[in-house]
Each structure stands twice: as C-alpha cells, then as structure tokens.
Amino acid sequence: MKANVINTDLSGKVAVVTGAGGVLCSAFAKVLARAGAKVALLDLNYEAADGFAKEIVEEGGCAKAYACNVLDKDACYAVADQVLADLGPCDILLNGAGGNNPRATTDKEYFELGDIEADTKSFFDLDKSGVEFVFNLNFIGTLIPTQAFARQMVGRDGCNILNISSMNAYTPLTKIPAYSGAKAAISNFTQWLAVHFSKAGIRVNAIAPGFFSTKQNAALLFNPDGTPTARTGKILAATPMGRFGDSEKELAGAVLFLLNNDAASFITGVTLPIDGGFSAYSGV
C-alpha cells in the first residue's frame, strides 16, 4: 500500500496489528510503519508475520513479529508485556485477526424443499463448532487483544483502537450467517468501547471494507480464464461505483484518517464503510 502518509505522522507511536500475517493486515502494518510508527506484527503464524516485519525493516521502518493466539488471554497478555519491553507502550491497536470457516457456510443462497435430504449443506447442517469458531475468532479475537493492550493506553491522550468490521455487518451476505453476525457484533462492540473509553483518552473506530480484489479472494471472483464469476456479477451490480476497491490505497487512506489525531480527533464510535456505495444502494 503506497498511500500518502504525509498528513498522518505516527512518529514515536507504537502500533500493534493482529492478524498481521495475512494479506490486508500485513499491508496495514506497512502503512503504519511508513507513517513513522514502530509496528508489532502479531499472528498465530509467526513465520508469515516475521516475513512481513523483515520487509518493513528493509524499507527502513521499525517492526517486530510476535507469535500470538488472539483467543488465548494468557498468551495475549504475555505478548503485550513483551511488546511493552521491546517497543514501548501501545498507542494504536488494529484488531485485524478474523475470518470465516467452511463449516459455518451454507452451500446455497436459498433453502429449497428437499435440501435436508439432498447432498448439500443447508442451514440445518451448519456445524455448531464451526459457528463457534467463527464467532470466537472475530469477536473474542478482538475482545482479548483489546483487554491486553488497552491497559497500556488508558490515561494517555491520543491512543486509538481500530477494529475491522465488514459490509456483512450492515446487510448479511448469503451463505455466511456466522461471519455476518460476528462482524455485526464487531460494529456494536466498537460503539460500546468508544463510550467505555471516552474518558480515558482512547478513540475507538472501525472500518467496514466492501469488496476488494486480492490474491486471497481471487478464485471466488474470477474464473481460471480471467472472466468474472457469477458472484462478481452480483457484487458489481450492487456497487454503484461499478468496480472493486483498490486495497493498495483506498483502505489505507481510511485507516490513516481515522488514526490521525488532528483530522479525526472528534470521531469515535464510527464504523466507516469503504464500499463504493454498496451499503447505500437498495438495488432499485
């Protein structure tokens, strides 16, 4: 992400990014480093996070990777203490860990008579443990790191928590009820945290990405021959701007804006859609 960081100066700030071994959150970590922050990249996959941390260092930034299970409170607290010792107290927490799971996904958009008996995964076949995993990864995986790192923020002006919600939080997408519900919980939790920490010097906001084409989701959006899938057709038909977002700049700009303590100093409790108008369009 080569976003312009001139107007958001994070020099001297310590930024913690969970899920930093993934495509988007590693890019967020790079954006924060380019804005001057010292970045801690947390991920269950240490090797992935460490690879991205090394890329940041090669660019001249300051970054260090940490193995961390966001669902393990003791582990999160231990990593928070280590980040404090290595880089200093956390100023910015970007809760990026999350995701979906096939066990919590239906095969079809609409239930039809006969699906229970058919060889298809309907609503009635959703796996309880899969649904729990999705809820835990997205919601509990945001709550626990916030507990671990916000204790370093309280009472210090200019600290920020930024959560990752989704278009699913506004209107659930077909097939993925658990993920949609979990992201709705993130938006609600963002509001709750914003109120709770409003007297303690912490702003809490979230971004809700719409549809962005990345290496991670390319197979869902395009056929092997490069033609768009049927799902892509539906997405673009429901996106007034008629295109996918550019994660290289259009997510980064929103992140930098919300973390800018001059430009966004009176903004807290907001979930910002970055969706080309998707959430505003009724379809008619």
Legacy VTK file of the C-alpha trace (Angstrom):
# vtk DataFile Version 3.0
C-alpha trace
ASCII
DATASET POLYDATA
POINTS 284 float
0.000 0.000 0.000
1.684 3.197 -1.188
-0.804 5.582 0.391
0.229 9.163 1.025
1.173 9.343 4.707
2.384 12.955 4.765
-0.626 14.241 6.706
-0.656 11.415 9.242
2.529 11.434 11.271
2.770 8.452 13.622
6.404 9.037 14.555
7.136 7.746 18.035
3.880 5.787 18.197
3.767 2.062 18.889
1.224 0.264 16.705
0.084 -3.317 17.292
-1.564 -5.195 14.412
-3.229 -8.560 14.978
-3.679 -10.915 12.046
-0.569 -9.306 10.576
0.469 -12.457 8.760
-2.466 -12.010 6.374
-2.781 -10.079 3.135
-4.646 -6.977 4.310
-3.287 -6.638 7.824
0.319 -7.014 6.726
-0.377 -4.166 4.311
-1.862 -2.112 7.148
1.294 -2.772 9.187
3.416 -1.439 6.323
1.251 1.666 6.029
1.626 2.406 9.733
5.379 1.896 9.552
5.650 4.257 6.580
3.805 6.851 8.660
6.543 6.536 11.292
5.112 4.045 13.789
7.039 1.237 15.430
4.935 -1.781 14.499
4.361 -5.061 16.323
3.015 -7.696 13.934
1.025 -10.376 15.762
-0.147 -13.609 14.194
-0.640 -17.259 15.059
1.634 -17.909 12.064
4.864 -16.374 13.316
6.771 -17.116 10.104
4.304 -15.130 7.995
4.315 -12.163 10.382
8.103 -12.253 10.638
8.449 -12.206 6.860
6.381 -9.034 6.645
8.235 -7.487 9.591
11.512 -8.055 7.753
10.080 -6.355 4.658
9.236 -3.309 6.780
12.748 -3.227 8.240
14.221 -3.497 4.749
12.190 -0.406 3.813
13.772 1.447 6.723
10.925 1.033 9.203
10.817 -0.405 12.698
8.926 -3.677 13.107
8.995 -6.880 15.117
6.909 -10.044 14.797
5.307 -11.965 17.644
3.569 -15.336 17.701
0.165 -14.786 19.277
-3.115 -16.674 19.561
-5.769 -13.964 19.906
-8.103 -16.480 21.576
-5.635 -17.182 24.403
-5.829 -14.487 27.083
-2.623 -15.509 28.852
-0.740 -15.519 25.550
-2.074 -12.081 24.594
-1.107 -10.606 27.943
2.363 -12.118 27.688
2.850 -10.690 24.191
1.586 -7.288 25.366
4.211 -7.287 28.097
6.888 -8.254 25.575
5.843 -5.510 23.144
5.992 -3.027 26.013
9.536 -4.142 26.833
10.687 -4.157 23.203
8.959 -1.118 21.682
7.202 0.795 24.453
3.538 1.206 25.448
0.920 0.609 22.773
-0.594 3.748 21.217
-2.511 2.097 18.361
-4.210 -1.295 18.315
-5.501 -2.524 14.980
-7.636 -5.604 15.575
-7.300 -7.384 12.249
-7.499 -11.050 13.227
-10.676 -12.659 11.892
-12.154 -14.723 9.110
-14.754 -17.275 8.088
-14.847 -21.079 8.045
-16.477 -23.503 5.581
-18.159 -25.344 8.461
-20.222 -22.203 9.122
-21.183 -21.667 5.469
-24.172 -22.985 3.536
-23.768 -24.373 0.023
-26.718 -22.462 -1.425
-28.120 -18.960 -1.132
-31.730 -20.077 -0.738
-33.227 -23.052 1.074
-35.321 -25.264 -1.143
-37.606 -28.143 -0.268
-35.592 -31.317 -0.434
-32.314 -29.758 0.697
-32.418 -31.594 4.030
-32.355 -34.941 2.288
-30.098 -33.817 -0.559
-26.323 -33.988 -0.627
-25.956 -30.299 0.166
-25.042 -28.341 3.279
-28.136 -26.382 4.235
-28.818 -24.175 7.231
-29.765 -27.290 9.171
-26.348 -28.811 8.544
-24.263 -25.922 9.855
-21.670 -27.223 12.278
-22.001 -25.878 15.822
-18.250 -25.941 16.415
-17.674 -24.165 13.099
-20.111 -21.393 14.014
-18.480 -21.055 17.442
-15.044 -20.864 15.825
-16.113 -18.009 13.541
-17.742 -16.061 16.367
-14.767 -16.601 18.651
-12.139 -15.709 16.057
-13.836 -12.452 15.092
-15.390 -11.241 18.331
-13.408 -12.872 21.137
-10.307 -12.415 18.971
-10.958 -8.680 19.141
-12.030 -8.518 22.790
-8.995 -10.298 24.287
-6.266 -8.306 22.464
-8.140 -5.131 23.419
-8.056 -6.198 27.063
-4.349 -6.948 26.772
-3.244 -3.745 25.056
-5.796 -1.120 26.137
-4.442 -1.370 29.688
-1.287 0.270 28.250
-3.394 3.058 26.706
-5.722 4.174 29.475
-4.939 7.619 30.818
-2.700 8.536 27.884
-4.025 11.037 25.344
-4.049 10.261 21.637
-4.439 6.480 21.749
-6.532 4.626 19.197
-8.210 1.269 18.711
-9.263 0.405 15.165
-11.419 -2.662 14.540
-12.172 -4.402 11.246
-15.882 -4.800 10.549
-17.420 -5.597 7.157
-20.261 -4.906 4.758
-21.781 -8.035 6.297
-22.427 -6.029 9.435
-24.918 -3.817 7.580
-26.671 -6.433 5.453
-25.725 -10.103 5.805
-24.367 -11.714 2.692
-25.818 -15.035 1.582
-24.250 -18.328 2.710
-22.202 -16.903 5.624
-24.525 -16.297 8.602
-21.909 -16.766 11.324
-19.384 -14.394 9.763
-22.068 -11.784 9.096
-23.313 -11.986 12.668
-19.797 -11.821 14.080
-18.967 -8.682 12.099
-22.224 -7.069 13.228
-21.013 -7.766 16.750
-17.718 -6.014 15.955
-19.530 -2.844 14.855
-21.637 -2.889 18.009
-18.579 -3.597 20.177
-16.779 -0.668 18.549
-19.550 1.660 19.720
-19.516 0.138 23.191
-15.753 0.503 23.537
-15.851 4.082 22.256
-18.248 5.055 25.030
-16.470 3.000 27.675
-13.041 4.522 26.988
-14.220 8.042 26.118
-12.933 9.461 29.419
-9.648 7.563 29.259
-8.007 9.163 26.200
-8.811 6.378 23.731
-10.742 6.781 20.485
-12.285 3.596 19.081
-13.440 3.266 15.487
-13.768 0.627 12.789
-13.615 0.284 9.046
-16.096 -1.804 7.059
-14.465 -2.841 3.789
-16.699 -3.559 0.850
-15.416 -5.707 -1.980
-11.732 -5.649 -2.800
-9.979 -7.984 -5.206
-6.910 -9.535 -3.595
-4.855 -12.688 -4.086
-6.761 -14.164 -1.155
-10.199 -13.998 -2.789
-9.289 -14.028 -6.490
-10.594 -17.566 -7.009
-14.026 -16.527 -5.738
-14.223 -13.510 -8.018
-12.648 -14.698 -11.265
-12.639 -17.935 -13.228
-9.327 -19.553 -14.215
-9.594 -17.894 -17.631
-9.916 -14.460 -16.016
-13.615 -13.971 -16.664
-15.743 -12.799 -13.718
-17.676 -15.342 -11.696
-21.426 -15.079 -11.164
-20.752 -13.728 -7.661
-18.630 -10.945 -9.134
-21.521 -10.004 -11.375
-23.817 -9.686 -8.376
-21.258 -7.680 -6.403
-20.588 -5.156 -9.135
-24.288 -4.827 -9.944
-24.873 -3.848 -6.312
-21.908 -1.467 -6.137
-22.866 1.940 -7.577
-19.252 2.761 -8.456
-19.214 -0.420 -10.551
-15.787 -1.720 -9.563
-13.827 -3.414 -6.811
-11.933 -1.306 -4.310
-8.192 -0.792 -4.537
-6.738 -2.085 -1.290
-3.384 -0.518 -2.168
-4.758 2.934 -1.424
-8.459 3.017 -0.598
-8.297 1.040 2.640
-5.008 2.589 3.697
-6.360 6.117 3.364
-9.288 5.370 5.656
-7.023 3.763 8.245
-4.656 6.727 8.272
-7.530 9.196 8.501
-9.155 7.525 11.500
-5.797 7.273 13.294
-4.978 10.929 12.640
-5.414 12.701 15.968
-5.749 16.073 14.279
-8.088 15.282 11.394
-10.243 12.750 13.283
-9.892 13.955 16.862
-13.685 14.242 17.408
-14.545 10.945 15.733
-15.160 7.912 17.919
-17.631 5.031 17.804
-17.842 5.149 13.999
-17.754 2.238 11.568
-16.685 3.712 8.245
-17.916 1.939 5.089
-15.346 1.769 2.302
-17.571 0.162 -0.256
-18.160 2.189 -3.424
-21.724 2.877 -2.301
-22.683 -0.776 -1.714
-24.281 -0.082 1.687
-26.265 2.863 0.299
-27.797 1.040 -2.693
-31.207 -0.611 -2.393
-30.909 -2.400 -5.710
-33.574 -0.301 -7.443
LINES 1 285
284 0 1 2 3 4 5 6 7 8 9 10 11 12 13 14 15 16 17 18 19 20 21 22 23 24 25 26 27 28 29 30 31 32 33 34 35 36 37 38 39 40 41 42 43 44 45 46 47 48 49 50 51 52 53 54 55 56 57 58 59 60 61 62 63 64 65 66 67 68 69 70 71 72 73 74 75 76 77 78 79 80 81 82 83 84 85 86 87 88 89 90 91 92 93 94 95 96 97 98 99 100 101 102 103 104 105 106 107 108 109 110 111 112 113 114 115 116 117 118 119 120 121 122 123 124 125 126 127 128 129 130 131 132 133 134 135 136 137 138 139 140 141 142 143 144 145 146 147 148 149 150 151 152 153 154 155 156 157 158 159 160 161 162 163 164 165 166 167 168 169 170 171 172 173 174 175 176 177 178 179 180 181 182 183 184 185 186 187 188 189 190 191 192 193 194 195 196 197 198 199 200 201 202 203 204 205 206 207 208 209 210 211 212 213 214 215 216 217 218 219 220 221 222 223 224 225 226 227 228 229 230 231 232 233 234 235 236 237 238 239 240 241 242 243 244 245 246 247 248 249 250 251 252 253 254 255 256 257 258 259 260 261 262 263 264 265 266 267 268 269 270 271 272 273 274 275 276 277 278 279 280 281 282 283
